[in-house]
Amino acid sequence: MSKDGKVSMSLFWGCFMALITTAFGFISRMFLIGEWSTQFNLDPAQAGRLAGIGIWPFAVSIILFSLIIDRIGYKRAMLIAAFGHLTWAIMGVSAYFVADKATGFSLLYWGSLILGLANGTVEAFINPVVATMFNKDKTKWLNILHAGWPGGLVLAGMITIGMGDAKWWIKVGLIAIPAVIYVIMLIGKQFPENERVAAGVSYRDMLKEFGILGMAVVSILVTLQLMDFFSNGGTTALTLTQKGIFIGIGALMLVAFGAYTKSLGRGLLFFLILVMVPLATTEIGTDGWITSIMEGFAKEQKFHPGWVLVYTSAIMVVLRFFAGPIVHALSPLGLLCLSTILAAGGLYSLSIASGGMLFVAATLYGFGKTFFWPTTLGVVAEQTPKGGALTLNAISGIGMLAVGVLGFPYLGVLQTKATKTALVSSAEVSSSVPGLVKDGKLEALTKKQIYEVLSYDAVDDKKLDELVAKVEEPKKTEISKKIADIKSQSPRMALADVALFPTIMLVCYLILIGYFKSKGGYKPVNLDAAH
């Protein structure tokens, strides 16, 4: 804001550019995971860990910075974020030129962690800044602000795809351009004082709004993430002592927070936190998997699978800029209900669409996912203003933690399920490979677990190859090709199961509509009156 209290649109657009920068980091990594897997000889588990290390640190930094950001200041947080983005650019580019592959992978891995922390720091300052600047119309402007995320995906996606076979260090280093731009745009700006601070709401009251219930969710997710991180994605068994330490860390967080706040927190906020788990899985989880899910279809149709993500992101950019009239016409909760219906229909259609109809289905999904994240932030900002930066940012952090800890792995399980079903359903494969299918069930399986709480049967490629090897030529070559096609095409079928998540969300939003109706309708909470 300017000194006379007027909204500074140049400050807003600087925040917008910072969010674009986070998208540059996300999409370039997603597009390059396959190439890095080949260059650094990564197995699927290692590739998954490299993808995940750029996601979950976002949640850590956005939640931690929310606790201190009103004390260190928004500008300092912005500079820390920019330092992280530029550090990732340097480490990522350096990884290409290092001769030793182990060192190169380490640069990518730890650089990705720094990128994730930087991305979370960006959201930690831009959300409360914009909510404070436009405190009379938060949902509208948070939607417009978050057009920067899909806008960055579109811009960086088109540039990356357009570069074709250009050296990957160039694609990684591109993030330095928007990073420098947002620093230039914001370095001389006067950032506003958060409305929670301006209204005299104490730090403890802010924490009370989040409460023990909110911290319980954070503690559980952090504990699971620590177990995954130190077990190398579940490939290294943890001792009982190690598990006890991680559980103890989560319990200590919860006990300390509860002792200080002595508050369960707002029931409404806790409900929205729970809804954030399927929401994040529907949007971020699907977007993170979409390139690999569409790879088989895209290869068949001769287009880059990344175009599906770029296309749906372009839809989001346009719609979020027109969020104001839409929110006014439908109300925030009405808009969220409509979005769930469109997203469920789009995901199911994507699982079965062929030819040009795939982009029709993608259009439906793009319309559906557009308003999920920013409108939820708007509802939190309007209903829990006493929570200040913490409640606004913590729900984003929980969403990212949830998708990294639960969403991504569960979507992988659904894809495995789809592959198993397709292999069993293929009469040609099951009849040609003796011992592959017995009593309608695939035999080439291995037991796996996620965080020791989710067990599933994964296709065992080694067992599968051993069974296929027994088939005589030329049938063996034909069957091998058929199995490869099934593996590349079947994961798309899992999107039909993903459609269950927005369906669950719809039920939750209808419950909220009933709740607000009993209270006289949905109305933003006036902070001065609430305080």
C-alpha positions, 0 to 999 in steps of 0.5 A: 500500500502507499503511504496514504492507505491506497492500494498499490497495484504495482505491489499486487503485480509484484506478488503475482510475478513471484507466484509465476516464478514458483510455477516455473520451478514446478513445471520445469522439474516435472517435465525433466524428471524422465530425462533426469531418470535416464541421465542419472540412472534413477529407478522409479522410487528415486525418481519419485523422491526427486519429484517429491523433494520439490513439493513437501518442503513448500508446506514446511516453509509456508507454515513456519514462516506464517508463525514469524512473518508478521515479526520479520516482515513481508519484504524480508520474506520476499528476499529469502524466497528470491535467494532460494529461487536463485540458489536453485537456478545455480545448483540446477545448472551446475548439476548439468556440468558436473562430471560425477553423476552422484554429485550431479544428482545431489545438486538436483536433489538438495537444490529441489529442496531449496526450491520447495522452501522458496516456493512456500516462502512466496505463498507465505507472504503474498497471501496475507499481503493481498488479503490485507490489501483487498480486505473487502473483496478477498475471494475475488483478489485471491483468485486473481492473484492465484491466476499467477500459478497457472499463468506460470505453468502456461508460460514456462510449459510453452517455453520448455516444450518449445525448446525441444531437445535444448540442453536441460540446464537452460530449462532449469536456469530459466527460473532466474528471469522471473525471480529477478523481475519480482525482486525488482518489482517489490524491493522498493515497495511498502508492504502493508501491516497485516489486518490481524496486527492492525486490529490488535489481535494478539499472537496467541489469539492467532494461534488459538484460531488454528488450534489443537485440531489444526496442529494435530493434522500438521503433526500427523502429516509431518511425522509421516513425511519424516518417516518417508524422507529418512526411509528413502521413500520406504526403501530402507526399513526404519528401526523402532527407535527411529519411528519412535523419534519421529512420532515423538517429534509430532507429539511434542509439536502438538503438546507444546502448541496445545499447552500454549494455546489451550484452544481446540481451534475453530471447528469451521477451519478444521472442517476446511482443513479436512476438505483440503486433503481431497482438494489438493489431491484432485488439483495438485496431485492430478497435475503432478501425475498428468504428464506421465498419465497421458504419456501413452495416449500422447505418444499414440496421438503424436503430441507432447503430454505436457500440452494437457497441463498447459491447456488446462492451466490456460483455462484457469488463468482466464477464469480466475481473472473473472472470478469476481462476477462469478463469486458474486453470482454464485457465492464462494460455496456455491462456486465450490459446489459447481467446481466439484461437479465439473471436476468429477465429470472432467476426470471421469471423461479423461479416463475414457476419452479418445481422439479430440474428445480428450481435450473436451474432457480436459476442458471440463476438468480445467473449468472444475479445478480452477477455483478450488484453491484460491476460493478456499483461501478466500473462505478461510480469510473471510471466516477466520481473519483473527488467524491472520497469516497463519490460518490463511497459509497453514491451510495451503501448507496442509494441502501441499503436505497432504498431496505429497504424503498421501495424494501422490502415493495414493494416485500411484496406487490407483494407477497400479490398480488400473494396470493390474486390471488391464493386464487381467482383462487382456485375453491375449496376454493372460492366455499367452503367458502361462501362470500370469493370471490365476482365478482372475487375479494377476500372479506377478505381484509384490507386496508394498506399503506406504508409511506402513499404513497403506498396503497394496499389491504392485506389479512385479516387473521382474516376475512379469519378465520371467513369465514372458521369457518362457513364451516362444518367439515370435509370440514373445515379442508380440506379447512384450509389446502388448504389455508395454502398451498396457502399462503406458495406457492403463494409468489414465483409467485411474482418473475415473477413481480420482473423480471420487475426491471431488464427489466427497468435496461436494458433500462437504460443501453442501454441509457447509452451505447448510451450516451457514444457512442456519446462521443466516447465510454466508457473510464475511467476518468483520475483524473489528467486530470479531475482536 
